[in-house]
């Protein structure tokens, strides 16, 4: 029997969600052109589109918002935030508030990458889409360098998010001074929310130092990553989550962070600069001022900065993390009982179902991950998203690109859904699995925009 770690909180405020019939949902998804982003939130029963900005804030966070200081410069909220950030991340020279993760990337990446200066390559364990986008906007080429284990969804080994350091050395030998930055994404979202070990972060940092390459952490899920280190990496069992976070951040020169994940905010982001003499520090400040707002608010309300200060602390609470990761593991165990394949062991922020394994008769270019997302919606009103060949888009010549995986991602919002909701998810997947052999055709594209097609695409079922 799958086990569920009970919530370390109780519910004080509720948000009603609407139940619909299968018949209604079939019409809704058709009207949405089979695109999950087009469905109105009102028509969704369990929303697993993303874990980003969808968490439930605590009474402490809402309370902190009431004392937010809306002064333009050097507000009280700012100083409360800086104290909290130093407590969690250590003594960094500069923390730059910005409005979300991709804003942090927009501020930092053009300072480290510059085609005209010959810095036109960036390497990561795996770039998240927006980070990849900001690398490409500078004219540089992003290269993913994740360990081979990540590519086998059935292989149960810890730290499948790690950088392939042997390959990293080969890439450095090949590209040398052209490499402007190495980015470590923790946890590795695109590889299934897989964690990265301290040993791997330390080794990657040392390689970067040896070759004088700036080392940057993409820190969206820094606390979930620390939880896995405490649980699974030798020598870390007696350390606190904060001690582990501080050690991890001690190896980096910069970080960019979406605060919409582990800091449990609805909106917010951060750039960190370790060294007061860092060449990019003045550029970070200048880019933030022109693009986001004055240094001490960076596009955020004073009240949001206070909620951020509190969220940073709550995100590192061990019992909260144990419950959160436990939820995903509960879902995974129920799927194991039914023989459903997913990226295993499960990562932090969600479960990535292997839709190619679920629907062996649907070819990749008919998007099995999207078929499963649509079926989940029809079955139980669950909204998930495809992470596969639909998301991969096409190459510069317009040819379709096959993704390494055909995943359907069930991303779990923080502190929002209960065990009964997780049973609805498991039951729906198990029902679909029972009839999975009968699915032989997927979708064709009826219309698509020139870039980032998955957000706007119109799909048509192939009869
Ligand atoms: N980095 C990682 C690893 C992310 O997962 C995200 C967002 C970002 C950067 C960008 O942050 O959304 O605040 O601008 N991931 C969301 C997701 C959107 O659904 O995985 P943002």
Boltz pocket constraint, residues with backbone or C-beta under 6 A from the ligand:
constraints:
  - pocket:
      binder: B
      contacts: [[A, 49], [A, 50], [A, 51], [A, 52], [A, 100], [A, 101], [A, 102], [A, 103], [A, 128], [A, 130], [A, 131], [A, 185], [A, 186], [A, 187], [A, 189], [A, 218], [A, 220], [A, 258], [A, 259], [A, 260], [A, 268], [A, 269], [A, 411]]
      max_distance: 6.0
